[in-house]
Amino acid sequence: MKIKMNSIKSVYKIFGVSALCILMNASAAVAVLSKPNIILFTVDDMDITSVNAYGNPLPNLTPNMDRLASQGMRFERAYVNSPICMPCRQSMMTGLQPHSNGSFGFIEVAQGAYPSLPGLLHDAGYYTVSISKGRDYKAFPWDEFINGLGGAGWYSRKPEAFYQQVKKSIAKADGKPFFIGVNTSDPHRPFAGSEQEKEYVENIRKKWPDADVPEFPLMEPICSEADVPLLPYLPDLPEIRKETVQYLTCVKRADDTLGRIMELLDEEGLTDNTIFIFVSDHAAAMPTAKQNCYAHSSITPLMVRWPGKVKPGTVDSDHMVSTLDLMPTLLEAVNLPIPVKQDGRSMLSILQGGTQDGRDAVFTTYNYIAPGQQVFPMRGVHTKEWSYVFNPWSDGAKKRRSTENQSGLSFAAMQQAALTDPEMQERVDTILLRHRDELFDLRKDPNSFDNLSDNPEFATQLRQMKRLISDEMKRSVDPLISAFENHTSYPDAWDQR
């Protein structure tokens, strides 16, 4: 709709201010309605190597993820900014690092303290919805906030439940552009068919006896233990094969859920006017993955489909991007101003086929679950060739304990094997004790096995990587900068419950 200025002036002269306001409001309404819809589909704890489009060899594991990738742009060097759910997701909604927005662990961002993606979109006329993973998004304003599907405290993993809820939310939008966060818990622990899942279901039944869903949907194992492709950073042990089958079965269910949402948009005739983003909040809940700042812990499958704007079937392997970039990217895509304070940066020009300078490194952070709980702070910086991780907690004696990536079968199997295998014992010790400085050559060692920080041959590279992380810590006013510069540990207050 175009309104010429000379026409506005004529109306103003004849009918006065009220008519002018009506015309201007109508023009604004048309502008809002012309904006694209947005679906941000997230999976929980899914490793990038679990997707066929990223190289997983298991046939037909992720056909819907692959289809989405073929319809837009797939990033090969996308990273989460924090490898644990709540800080990562709250950073996505604010464009700020956890130490910038206050989400150091499972801590809500103070309501209204910072501009948020759902808040800014709502103010611009969007109907905003968050579906499931409620704790992680509760701090932000939503038109519709669904804490969990299927009853109090329950997070459904049924693809059909997500389909039906998104369909209802689209109807409630009533023609307004919508921003819907679809957040399936798959493939988060408990894995399909595991003892952890059975225990979880029993606890749900006890805690919420009136929950609508009695148990997780049953899934047939996606493959045999003999045929399962292992995660590349885990050893080949029978119990790890068993648990990997359970994990990948959850990946398949996540893909089924994605497929139902894609089908819904097709049915509603909304695909062509919807920006569809798919991302995992970090790697799998396995040893050295989730809750770590290694490169393989932080890299994530990121796909963006926007018909008519993003060329189908494109792959970006040149730029290093972060989930911090999603908020400014989406705001620029819908022609909204980006807040001045942002740790992320719009990558819209990359999506449109251009290039950006300054995309040579990404930064990752982890602090703690809560004060006094799993306090193992880390900082990481990753380039295409090198990775450096800073562990201020590591003193040669303190051990990582009770972290989720050490639960279940896999780490227990590694510990059992370590009883008779010196190399496995060394590997387990490294996981538990770490080193204050860790340096890895990603060209030869993509899964961060061989720490080169004490090797004089790589002293220059170590200094360069430490300089990169120091500059970023200073820029973002990181509370660990003093520990980094003075070779001390993290603040004592972090240990106080």
Protein Blocks (a to p, Z undefined) as FASTA:
>chain_A
ZZdfklmmmmmmmnommlmmmmmmmmmmmmmmmpccddddddehiafklpfknopabghk
lmmlmmmmmmmccdfbbccfbfcfklmmmmmmnopafklnopablcdddehkaccfklmm
mmnopacddeejklmmmmpccfbdcfbghiehiacfbfklmmmmmmmmmmmnnopacddd
dddfbfcdcdehiaklmmmmmmmmmmmmmbfblbdcddddfbdfklpccdfkbccdfklm
mmmmmmmmmmmmmmmmmmmmmmmmmmnopmmmcccddddfbdcddehiahiabfklmgcc
dddddehkacghiacfkbccdfklmmmmmmmmnopacdfbdcbdcfklmmnopacehilb
ccdddfbfbehiapacddddddfkbccdddfkbgolaccehiaklgcjllmmmmmmmmmm
mklmmmmmmmmnopfbdcddfklmmnopaccklpmklmmmmmmmmmmmmmmmmmnopakl
mmmmnopacdfklmpZZ
